[in-house]
Amino acid sequence: MQPFKTTTCAFTGLPFGKGSETKPQGDHDHKTLLYRGHIWAAANRLEGAANSIMREAGWTIEQVAEALVKYYHNNPGIDIGLQPYPVLGYATRDEAEATFNETTN
């Protein structure tokens, strides 16, 4: 789908970005094949996942939203020792390898 002249996401109303999550993707209804608009890549995945949940669970969109809110409120998480992702963008290959070796040894 060739993008129409738009700079904002039809789903969020926010501007498209340069990152992979906010880049524009054409969205269409899979039943009718009608174009709905260009939306963030992340919004496109969210919309598809929500449709899958509604189809499999027999839920409405409101039930999907309620389940997400309930999940976030009831599951604050527990510390299992996860570490944050390493910072990317090393100046040299040697710097990246040194950091990798430090964190894996």
Secondary structure, 3 states (H helix, E strand, C coil): CCCCCCCECCCCCCECCCCCCCCEEEEECCCCCCEEEEEEHHHHHHHHHHHHHHHHHCCCHHHHHHHHHHHHHHCCCCCCCCCCCCCCCCCCHHHHHHHHHHHHC
